[in-house]
Amino acid sequence: MFSAAFRNALRLATLAVALVGLPAAAEETRTRAEYTVTMGGTHIANVTIILTDNGSQYALALDAKIAGLAQLIASGSAKASSVGTSGRDGLHAQKFDLLTRAAGEEFTSAITYASGSVATFKVEPPIVDNIDRIAIERKQLATATDMMAPFVLRGPALDKSLCNKQMPIFTGVERFNLSLKYVKDDTATSRRTGYQGPLVLCSVHYTPISGHYTYNEITNYLAQNERILIWFAPLKLAGTYIPYRALITTEAGDLSVVLTDLTE
């Protein structure tokens, strides 16, 4: 069994990975983005993402260092990679790998995808099934992608149409949906961030499908949370947009992920 500190660190690392996945460009490019993660105003993690893309294939590498926060989460690290095809409609994952280390424990998830469906998956150590865990069914994996690829946003303009998106995500442990809804146009003005300029703000609704435990407090809290927000900013390449900021209200304070440096 995982310790409570490890489970909490894993969930927060998963959220960080999911909320700051970067898109590929339509031409050969290399993009480096750095994000800072805070909870209740206290720094807890740094996340670096490096993207390479040749117009038809992409590769994403994520490296997160978790500083820890009292008894809520343990210090540790997370590494993730996503590779697949790149097109005008975004990224399509073919392979995803995740490694997290926290509280002296290690967890890995390896998934392959084909034609928008999960082909194979394996996690180590295996997740313990019991009567309280919602079983994962094959039909639920017929439409699914990884935690980074669905955050490709492409469109003719930075407007409300970008928020019209459904994200069917499978982590190797859990299958859930993220539904985006337009909130408003906004502007990034802080010189301490990696971007200043127009933004689009979307709300995010989390719907657990399977793989979670019915008694899990974080799952139930996220499903009922009405304040999960994500702001998108444009890259230099027209029609391509990435997360600028993500915000999740928690009982321990706001979990905030902010773009602090962007090199295109």
N, C-alpha and C positions, 0 to 999 in steps of 0.2 A: 504494500500500500504506500502511496505517496504521502509525504508529510503535508500538513496544511500550508506551510510556508511555500513548499515547492509547487503545490497546486495553484496557489494564488499568483506566484511568479510566472508560471506557465500561462495562465489565463491573460495576465497583463501583457506578457510578451506577445501572445497571439493577437491581442487587440492592436498592439503597436504595429505588428507586421501587417495586419489586415488594413489598417487605416492609412498607412503611408506607402502602399505599393505604387511604384512609378510606371508610367506608360512608355511605350517605345515610339520612336519617331518614324516617319515614312522614308527616311534616308539614313545612310550610315552615320551614327552618332554615338557619343559617349557622354553620359550625364551623371553627375555626382550630386547627391542631395544629402544634407545633414539635418536631422531633427533633434529637438530637445523634448524630453518627456518630463512633465511635472505632475505632482498630485497635491492638491491643496496648497499650491505655491511652492512646494518643496521639490527640488530636482531629484529624479529617481533614475533617469536613463538617458543615454545618447544613442541615436540610431543613424547609421550611415548606409546609404543605398547607392550602388553603382550599376548603371544600366549601359549595356552595349547593344546595338541594333544595326542590322545591315539592310533593313527594308523588308526582309522576308522572315528573318529569324531574330529572336531577341534572347538576351540573358540578363537576369537580375541577380545581384548578390547583396544580401542584407546582413549587417553586423550590428548587434545591439549590446550595450553594456549596461547592466542594471545595477544601480548603486545601492538599492535596498531602502526600506523605510520602516523603521521600528519593527513591530511584530506583524505588519501587514504583508510585506513581501520580503524575500531574502535576496541578498546580492547574488548576481550571477550573470549569465550571458545568453544570447540567442543568435544563431546564424541560420539564414534561410537562403535558398536559391530557387529560382523559377526560370525555366527555359521553355521555348515553344515557338510558334509562328506569330508573325506580326503583319497586320493588314490595316486597311483604312478604317475598319470597324473596331480596331483595338488589338489586344493580345489574346492569344489562345494557348493556354498552358498545355504542355505535353509531359512535363516532369517537374515535381516539386519536392524539395527536401528541407526539413527543419530539424535543428539540433538546439536543445536548451539545456543549460546547466544551472542548478541553483540548489542551495542547502545540501551540497554534497551528492546530489542526485542528477542523473542525466536522462533525457528523453529524446527519442528520434522518431520522425515520421517521414516516410518515403511514399510518394504517390505518383502514379502515371495516369495520364488522361489520353483519350482518343475520341475524336469527333464530338467533343463537348461532354463526354461521359467519363466516369472513373473506370479505368481498366484494371489497375492493381493498387493495393495499398498494404503497408506494413508499419506497425509501430512497435517500439521497444522502450521499456518493457511493455508487454501486452496489457491492455486495459482490462481490469477485473469486471466481468459481467455479473450482475445480480438482479434481483427482482425490481430494483429501483432504477435500473438503467434502461432507457428507451432503445430498443434494438434497432440497428441500422438495417434497412431493407434494400435489396438490390435496386428496386424501382426508384428509390430516392437518390441513387447515384447515377441515374440515366441522364440527368442534367445537372452538372456540377463543375466547378472550377476551383482553382487554388485561392490562397488568401491574398495574392498580390495582383494577378492578372486582371481581375474584374474591375480594378480601379483605373483602367484605361478609359479616359473620357475623350471622345473626339466628336466634333460637331462644327457647323459653319460659324458659330458665334458663342461668346461667353454669355449665355443666357439661360433661362429657366429650363430649356429643353435638355440640358445636360443632367438635370436631376431626375429625368424620367428613365430610371434604370432599376432593374432587379438583379441582384447578385446571389446566385445559388452557390454556396461555398461548402467545401468539404475539407477538413483539416487532417483527416486520417483518424480522428477521434470523434468529431462531431460534424453533423450536417445541419446547416442553418441557412436562412435567407436574410439578406439585407435589402431593404426596400428604401430607395431614395425619393424624397419629395422636396420640391422647390420651396424655399423660405423667402429669400430676398436677394437682391443685388447688394454687394458690399464693397469696401475698399480697404486694402492693407496700407497702413501709413507708417508703421513702426520701422525705424532705421535699424533696429536690433534684429530684424528678421531678414531672411534671404530674398525677399520680394516685396516691392511696393507697387501697388496698382489695383486695378479692378478685380473683384472676386465674385463668385456665385456661391451662396450658402444653401446647402441642402440639409434637411433633417434625415435621420436614418432610423428605421424601425427594424429591430432584431427579432426574428421569429425562429425559435429552436425547432428542429425537425426530428432529429434522432441522435443517439450517441451520448446524450447528456443524462445526468442523474436527476430524477424528479425532485430530490431534496436539495439540489445544489443552489446555494444562495445567490451566487453570481449569475447563473443562468436565469433564474427567476427574476432577479433584479433587472437585468438587461432587457428581458422580455416586456417588463412593465415600465421601463424607463422612457419618458417622453422627451428627454433632452440628450439625445445623441446627435451631434452636429458635425458637419464637415464642410470646409471651405475649399473651393477649387480655384487655381490660378493658371493662367496660360503659360506655356513654354514659348520660346522664340519661334518655334515652328508653328505656323498658323494651323489652327484646328485641333491642337493637342493641349490637354489640360491635366494638371497634377494636383494632389492634395497640398494645400498650403497650411491648413490647421485642422485638427480634429479635437472635439471636446465631448467628454462623457461625464455626466454628473454622477458621483458616487457618494455613499454615506461618509467616506473619509475625505471628501472634497472633490473638486473637479480634476479629472484626469485629462491633461492637455498635451497635445502633440503639436509642435510648431516648427515649421521650416526655418532654419537659422542660416543656411548657406546653400547656394545653388550654383553649380558650374556646368554650363552647357557647351 
